Amino acid sequence: MKRKYTALTAVLAATTVLMAGTWFLSARQSGTDTVETVLAASVSGNVTGISYNTAEEQLRFVLREEQWFWEDDSEFPLSQGYAQTMTSLLQNVTATELVTENCPDFTEYGLEKPKKTITAETDEGETVTLYLGDQNTHTKDYYMRIGDENALYTVDSTFYDSFNHDLYSMAAYEEWPAASAESVTSMQLESADASFLISRREETTSEDDSSVTEIYTYTDADESFDTEDITAASLLNDASSVSFTGLAAFRPDASAVASYGLETPSATLTVTYLTASGAEETCTLQIGTKSESGDYPVRIENSNCVYWMDGDLVDEFLTFSSDLLLVY
């Protein structure tokens, strides 16, 4: 009877270990892991330099007067949030696990030729280099080595992804000056196929001036007429809502400009608007050749950036016709 009890206990113990292991793996995969993290490295000074590689490029950023810059060109419009996130992660490097304090062979973990090398420098002269290797197929964490230390750690995929942005994805886009629909007084589209102007004015429709109606005037080479059609209002609203889906090029050379169809733009959109002080100003968007993906390369006049703009919105301007407007 005693031997049966011992065997049963062993089976139960093995089952418990297996269930615990299964729960641990499931928890890691579902993001509910409650295992305490490990402080793998920290710096006492303030991080002032960050460098890392992606599959296509090597990037380095520097901190000057509390603002981060791309070292190769300080005029690149870097969105500060990316560098600030990286700074926070490098100030105190937190690992999800200390796998071993003395790894006998880093090649087994993809660290002989790391996928990613990250270096942080501080204002106190400290330098910390992190190497990221293979991804664990079960936990989705990445293996990490710090400098020439023998310890092997893992870090989560969020850490890896924070140092995997390409330069253009971290760009801060220019703001379209005509920031509100209420400020726009007119828009003019010029292209090889069609050119037209829509302007807006307010008229009182009662003797005591209590009722105001917005009147839109459509003008092209063949006709000019007034309308109250909401379609005109919608188009002016879209002209104030110009936004970009991505950065296509920063400081493009002449050949790059030509490749986007912007050497001689296929169309231009000029918007007249009122500033906060009531002054009237204009801004012009140059529109290039439609890409295979359906988006258009565009550039604000005199800008050193070419952006991508949603094709549906651009086509709304390019295909607009007076036939869409009702004449009252």
Beta strands, then each sheet from edge to edge (+ up, - down):
strand 1: 38-42
strand 2: 47-53
strand 3: 58-64
strand 4: 67-70
strand 5: 92-95
strand 6: 97-100
strand 7: 116-122
strand 8: 127-135
strand 9: 142-146
strand 10: 152-155
strand 11: 184-191
strand 12: 195-204
strand 13: 212-220
strand 14: 224-227
strand 15: 246-250
strand 16: 267-274
strand 17: 280-287
strand 18: 296-300
strand 19: 305-309
sheet 1: 1+ 5-
sheet 2: 4+ 3- 2+ 7- 8+ 9- 10+ 6-
sheet 3: 14+ 13- 12+ 11- 16+ 17- 18+ 19- 15+
end
